[in-house]
Amino acid sequence: MFSEARDKINNVLERYISFEHPWDYVAHFVVSFLLVFGIFFVLKKFLHKTSALFLSILATFFLGFTKEIWLDKVKEGFSGIDMTANILGIYLAYLVVKKNFKG
């Protein structure tokens, strides 16, 4: 009974939380950070800073989540750690924008 539960937990951990490609997580972090910044800088010319930041965060999260859903259907599966790296990159960009861009 316990070995079956342990095997199920190990299968979930191996599928969703794998540290096989650490540079991939760095790439997710950096790309998410840069996407928020890039989209924000384009949108802030047309919208208020708060709206531009919100939309850039939303768009970046949606792109990362959509990519993971696509990978789940096509290739190796959804990666929770990739999404965590995406969210951390988005959060850092949020903090930098909030601190450095007034108005």
C-alpha positions as YAML, in Angstrom:
chain: A
units: angstrom
residues:
- id: 1
  name: MET
  ca: [0.00, 0.00, 0.00]
- id: 2
  name: PHE
  ca: [2.70, 2.50, 0.96]
- id: 3
  name: SER
  ca: [4.99, 1.48, -1.88]
- id: 4
  name: GLU
  ca: [2.20, 2.10, -4.38]
- id: 5
  name: ALA
  ca: [1.60, 5.58, -2.97]
- id: 6
  name: ARG
  ca: [5.34, 6.27, -2.95]
- id: 7
  name: ASP
  ca: [5.58, 5.18, -6.60]
- id: 8
  name: LYS
  ca: [2.73, 7.50, -7.57]
- id: 9
  name: ILE
  ca: [4.37, 10.42, -5.79]
- id: 10
  name: ASN
  ca: [7.71, 9.67, -7.44]
- id: 11
  name: ASN
  ca: [6.04, 9.52, -10.86]
- id: 12
  name: VAL
  ca: [4.44, 12.92, -10.31]
- id: 13
  name: LEU
  ca: [7.72, 14.41, -9.09]
- id: 14
  name: GLU
  ca: [9.65, 12.99, -12.02]
- id: 15
  name: ARG
  ca: [7.12, 14.28, -14.52]
- id: 16
  name: TYR
  ca: [6.47, 17.75, -13.16]
- id: 17
  name: ILE
  ca: [9.53, 18.66, -11.10]
- id: 18
  name: SER
  ca: [12.66, 17.65, -12.90]
- id: 19
  name: PHE
  ca: [16.03, 19.33, -12.62]
- id: 20
  name: GLU
  ca: [17.51, 17.71, -15.72]
- id: 21
  name: HIS
  ca: [18.00, 20.95, -17.65]
- id: 22
  name: PRO
  ca: [18.87, 23.80, -15.25]
- id: 23
  name: TRP
  ca: [19.72, 26.23, -18.07]
- id: 24
  name: ASP
  ca: [16.22, 25.76, -19.41]
- id: 25
  name: TYR
  ca: [14.85, 27.21, -16.18]
- id: 26
  name: VAL
  ca: [17.23, 30.15, -16.41]
- id: 27
  name: ALA
  ca: [16.02, 30.70, -19.98]
- id: 28
  name: HIS
  ca: [12.38, 30.66, -18.84]
- id: 29
  name: PHE
  ca: [13.20, 33.17, -16.11]
- id: 30
  name: VAL
  ca: [15.11, 35.54, -18.40]
- id: 31
  name: VAL
  ca: [12.66, 35.34, -21.31]
- id: 32
  name: SER
  ca: [9.70, 36.03, -19.03]
- id: 33
  name: PHE
  ca: [11.53, 38.96, -17.46]
- id: 34
  name: LEU
  ca: [12.40, 40.41, -20.88]
- id: 35
  name: LEU
  ca: [8.93, 39.83, -22.30]
- id: 36
  name: VAL
  ca: [7.31, 41.78, -19.48]
- id: 37
  name: PHE
  ca: [9.78, 44.60, -20.03]
- id: 38
  name: GLY
  ca: [9.41, 44.62, -23.81]
- id: 39
  name: ILE
  ca: [5.64, 44.53, -23.80]
- id: 40
  name: PHE
  ca: [5.53, 47.12, -21.02]
- id: 41
  name: PHE
  ca: [7.72, 49.57, -22.93]
- id: 42
  name: VAL
  ca: [5.56, 49.28, -26.03]
- id: 43
  name: LEU
  ca: [2.28, 49.59, -24.15]
- id: 44
  name: LYS
  ca: [3.34, 52.46, -21.88]
- id: 45
  name: LYS
  ca: [3.40, 54.72, -24.94]
- id: 46
  name: PHE
  ca: [-0.33, 54.16, -25.35]
- id: 47
  name: LEU
  ca: [-1.60, 53.32, -21.86]
- id: 48
  name: HIS
  ca: [-1.16, 54.36, -18.26]
- id: 49
  name: LYS
  ca: [1.76, 52.65, -16.53]
- id: 50
  name: THR
  ca: [-0.44, 50.47, -14.35]
- id: 51
  name: SER
  ca: [-2.49, 49.22, -17.29]
- id: 52
  name: ALA
  ca: [0.60, 48.61, -19.39]
- id: 53
  name: LEU
  ca: [2.24, 46.65, -16.59]
- id: 54
  name: PHE
  ca: [-0.88, 44.57, -15.94]
- id: 55
  name: LEU
  ca: [-1.30, 43.71, -19.62]
- id: 56
  name: SER
  ca: [2.39, 42.88, -20.06]
- id: 57
  name: ILE
  ca: [2.27, 40.53, -17.06]
- id: 58
  name: LEU
  ca: [-0.94, 38.93, -18.30]
- id: 59
  name: ALA
  ca: [0.40, 38.46, -21.84]
- id: 60
  name: THR
  ca: [3.69, 36.99, -20.63]
- id: 61
  name: PHE
  ca: [1.98, 34.58, -18.25]
- id: 62
  name: PHE
  ca: [-0.46, 33.54, -20.98]
- id: 63
  name: LEU
  ca: [2.38, 32.90, -23.44]
- id: 64
  name: GLY
  ca: [4.33, 30.79, -20.94]
- id: 65
  name: PHE
  ca: [1.27, 28.84, -19.85]
- id: 66
  name: THR
  ca: [0.19, 28.24, -23.45]
- id: 67
  name: LYS
  ca: [3.66, 26.96, -24.32]
- id: 68
  name: GLU
  ca: [3.56, 24.52, -21.43]
- id: 69
  name: ILE
  ca: [0.09, 23.28, -22.40]
- id: 70
  name: TRP
  ca: [1.32, 22.80, -25.97]
- id: 71
  name: LEU
  ca: [4.36, 20.87, -24.74]
- id: 72
  name: ASP
  ca: [2.07, 18.70, -22.63]
- id: 73
  name: LYS
  ca: [0.12, 17.70, -25.71]
- id: 74
  name: VAL
  ca: [2.98, 17.47, -28.21]
- id: 75
  name: LYS
  ca: [6.24, 16.66, -26.47]
- id: 76
  name: GLU
  ca: [7.55, 15.98, -23.01]
- id: 77
  name: GLY
  ca: [4.74, 17.28, -20.86]
- id: 78
  name: PHE
  ca: [3.80, 20.21, -18.68]
- id: 79
  name: SER
  ca: [6.62, 21.43, -16.47]
- id: 80
  name: GLY
  ca: [5.70, 23.01, -13.18]
- id: 81
  name: ILE
  ca: [9.27, 24.13, -12.62]
- id: 82
  name: ASP
  ca: [9.26, 25.93, -15.99]
- id: 83
  name: MET
  ca: [6.11, 27.78, -14.95]
- id: 84
  name: THR
  ca: [7.71, 28.60, -11.61]
- id: 85
  name: ALA
  ca: [10.70, 30.09, -13.43]
- id: 86
  name: ASN
  ca: [8.30, 32.05, -15.67]
- id: 87
  name: ILE
  ca: [6.43, 33.42, -12.66]
- id: 88
  name: LEU
  ca: [9.65, 34.39, -10.87]
- id: 89
  name: GLY
  ca: [10.86, 36.24, -13.98]
- id: 90
  name: ILE
  ca: [7.52, 38.01, -14.25]
- id: 91
  name: TYR
  ca: [7.63, 38.93, -10.57]
- id: 92
  name: LEU
  ca: [11.14, 40.36, -10.79]
- id: 93
  name: ALA
  ca: [10.14, 42.45, -13.81]
- id: 94
  name: TYR
  ca: [7.10, 43.67, -11.88]
- id: 95
  name: LEU
  ca: [9.29, 44.75, -8.97]
- id: 96
  name: VAL
  ca: [11.77, 46.54, -11.24]
- id: 97
  name: VAL
  ca: [9.04, 48.37, -13.16]
- id: 98
  name: LYS
  ca: [7.17, 49.37, -10.00]
- id: 99
  name: LYS
  ca: [10.33, 50.75, -8.42]
- id: 100
  name: ASN
  ca: [11.84, 52.54, -11.42]
- id: 101
  name: PHE
  ca: [8.96, 53.83, -13.53]
- id: 102
  name: LYS
  ca: [6.75, 56.46, -11.94]
- id: 103
  name: GLY
  ca: [3.49, 57.70, -13.32]
...
